[in-house]
């Protein structure tokens, strides 16, 4: 039987163990009716329900690509020598160990090992597409405002597709580079653009050109926050789990800026270091909705001024 022509493609990414957000996107996609769905990496880690997210995706028959967080859980479990040995005893990284154990115990690591880093899409009479979690060069090289013109130029020369679709940065983006279009799908599970809704990308073919639509879907965020406690993740995984939940509450990036600051200042990644970061940056956090505000209000546990 001949394969039907691909007219509408959905790119879902960075679910990060946020099952309520994924479920809302699944419901939205029932209305969108794409011909194909690609989950573009980082299905797991950060959030507490990684194995349930993978089970949901697998049951739907959706394709997946490998993201850096997916690979990190594999490397953690295998004690990969490329990871700093200090991480395995550092309390700050307990969240990674917790998520790795949760996913490995459910038997998902062999599947993660087989995931491709890129997916190519070629339809007769249509622009070509390459999908990758970061860029095709590396899954941590995300398409975003910090990626230089030189880097974009190198990427499209090495991978001369008409449309390049990535994720990783948790911020949707559309950028033209000559005849090429570079798109970022945003994040389902933990957006960093101030909008707490689950975000994903749909591209629809019109006269051979792929037209992007950035979709945003409201979901039960209280259920997502409750999962951090109900699973034991928040209590057992320490400061980094608290910060992941705070990022979810505020829809902004906090953990990476804190880690970069701590390295520059020679500070340890613990509550003392976090409080010093808050003071140094005069950090005042606000949430975009009531559910997030209830988390931000719990300041005594994390020292937010």
Beta strands, then each sheet from edge to edge (+ up, - down):
strand 1: 8-12
strand 2: 36-39
strand 3: 63-64
strand 4: 118-121
strand 5: 129-132
strand 6: 163-166
strand 7: 173-177
strand 8: 180-184
strand 9: 198-206
strand 10: 209-217
sheet 1: 3+ 2+ 1+ 9- 10+
sheet 2: 4+ 5- 6- 8- 7+
end
